[in-house]
């Protein structure tokens, strides 16, 4: 789950939207709890060319799919995940960026969402947690934030991208949890690349 300890105010353009975006599921107001792998692959293929800057030889579509493999078992479990550090009383809960979101959305603002488990505070200003029921919006928000990290940190390997996404920046000495995440991302990337070949 991406955590940005020092959010950057830079504006990163959102990738183009292919046609009209369908509204999130109505009536129930509940977020989708899964997307099919085919739906996810189609979204990754659509958004992949807009991911970057990337290290040489890394494909944007394959990277998005691999990240979704790490974060949601390829879209099978997109249940919002509560992050206590971002809630009231948490280490990030009173930050100038997070406090207004908590005031507006309550604990829903302290969750990560979608196939890529993007922290809500890293979604574009004006977003709603319900936006993540829409795979197209979830993908656009993820690419926008991912691109800001890629531009800022300029990772040179898939492992460094894994560190950046999981810890919020490229770590010089990652702990065991981040190392496991990095290893899983490399495995998922290689598996996705083989499937696409």
Buried (B, 14 or more C-beta within 10 A) or exposed (E): BBBBEEBEEEEBEBBEEEEEEEEBEEEEEEBBEBBEBEBBBBBBBBBBEBBBEBBEEBBBBBBBBBBBBBBBBBBBBBBBBEBEEBBBEBEBBEBEBBBEBBEEBEBBBBBBBBBBBBBBBBBBEEBBBBBBBBBBBBBBBBBBBBBBBBEBBEBEBBBBBBBBBBBBBBBEEBEEEBBBBBEBBBBBBEBBBEEEE
